[in-house]
Amino acid sequence: QLQLVESGGGLVQPGGSLRLSCAASGFTLEHHAIGWFRQAPGKGREGVSCISSSTGTTNYVDSVKGRFTISRDNAKNTVYLQMNSLKVEDTAVYFCAAGFGFWGQGTQVTVSS
């Protein structure tokens, strides 16, 4: 059974950090491109970052460059999104997705003072 389970979301103050996890079961993450997406209230879904399957090449949307880092632990079959210097505008539900179109259920990130 295919599963992608996100965790690590929560409430954090501006300037704080969170690390999101995307744990896979039923398939091997390193064989697929994995992306992190987010959807803020009243807005469409936005691509945040992705990591390629073979080379591990990473990409980021301009608004998070220098603040977010995507990484992959093949032994744990998990992709992470380290989020530093969080801003109020980072508030959203964050989803991970595999390149073949399988999505997790999302985890809420709220940045507020």
Secondary structure, DSSP 8 states (H G I E B T S, - for coil): --EEEEE--EEE-TT--EEEEEEEESS-GGGS-EEEEEE-TTS-EEEEEEE-SSS--EEE-GGGTTTEEEEEETTTTEEEEEE-S--GGG-EEEEEEETTS-B---EEEEE--
